[in-house]
Amino acid sequence: VTYTAGATIFPHELALAATWEPSFGRKLAEVTAYETRASSIPWNFSPVLDLGADPRYSRMGEGMGEDPYLIAQFGKEMIKGYEGDDNNIGDPYKVASCMKHFLGYAVPISGKDRTPSYIPENVMREYHLPPFQEAIAAGSHTIMINSGQINGVPVHANYELLTELLRNELGFDGLIVTDWGDIENLHKRDRVAANNKEAVALAINAGIDMSMISYDYESFCNDLVAAVKEGLVKQDRIDDAVKRILTLKYKLNLFEKPVSDPKDYPKFGSNE
């Protein structure tokens, strides 16, 4: 929302968490939702629920520190601020939240963004998973995926994490979206796919519903159609993903009112 001229700017999440007052997270999210909707944007890629256990990590300021309990409490309150207590994202003053980055994003071995991590399962479950469990229970409608690898497997191609853990065990029923260009990265960076079509098939079969395409808008769509026709991706997996995308759009009331009228948001950028 701070890309909109005159919008209210808040501290990064790390500074927010330093207050030890989760209620501030809710208030911040309420104002952000109001101003984001005023900008005709119905979806906010927040809260960041990554556990920042390594001070070398280049995006430490985006998260809420190294304590899973504190992260979970702030994350829960922010989701309620974005979506409301009843998660009615059709409300013109609310937006869909997006918990991120599932899972273990902020502990790369190198300390550099989008690089591999090694996380034993007990550490994953005890430290990295609880904030996402709380966020799912709070009703967050969407989730964004870790751009890197965990234990040698790119998370965007990890069926065990995206389907078996997130969908089946945790019961998340919302929309799973990639991070920036990360299906392409399965081929170009990680080299686990021979070409882009194979990368698309790997990601969609792992459980991805929506691709956040970086620059090449045609290749994902064309390669996905080809993958279905060739039997690399089943039609019912496409139907499942499309159902989740359309459900979110209906809940956001985008088919009735796709664009907001700024006049309906008199408090935008106000002293209050």
C-alpha positions, 0 to 999 in steps of 0.5 A: 500500500505504500506504493500509493501516494499519501498512504500511511507507512508503518514500521517493519514487522521486526519493529512491530514485534519489539513492542510485545503488543499483538494488538498493535499488529491488529490495528496496523493490519486494519488500517493497511487493509482499509488503505489497500482496498482504497487502492483497489488492491484486495489482497496483501502479501502479509503477514510474514511468519518466517522464524528469523533464527540467523542474524545474517539473513538479509530480510530479517526486518520483514519478520517478527524475530526468532520466537515462534510463540510471539510470531504466532500471536502477532500473525494471528492478530494481523490476520484478524486485522486484515480479514476481520474476526469473521474472515469476511473478506467481501467487506470493502474495508478488508483484504485477503491475507497471505501468510508467508513464506511456507516453510523455513524461509528465513534460515538459509545456510548462507544467510542469503535470500532464496538459498538452500536450508537444512532443517531437521524435521523436529526443528521444522515442526517445533520452531517453524511450523507453529506460526503457520498453524496459528495462522491457518486456525485464524482463517488466513485465505492464502499462503505463499511458498518458500523460494528456496530449498529445504534439505535439497528439495525446492519447496515449490516442487515439494509434494510432502510439504505442500500437499501432505503437510499443508493440505492433508495434515494442517487442513489448509483449504485456501489458495497456494501461490508461488513467490516471484518467478519460482516455477521458472526457477525449478528449471533455470536455477535449481535444475530439477526440471529439464525445461519450463514445461516440466517445471510447471508440471512439478509445481502444480502437481506438488500443490501450487494453485497460482503462479506469480509470473515474473516477466514471461506471461505466456510460457506458464499458461501455454506450458500448463495446457501442454502438460495437461494434454500430454498427461503430465498434469491431471485435469482434476488438479487444474479444476481443484486449483481453479476452484480455489482461485475463483472461490477467493475472487467470489469471497472478495466480491471482485465479480460485483465490484472489482474496483474501489472508489477512493471517495469511499475511504475518507480516512486514507492517509489521515492523521488518525 
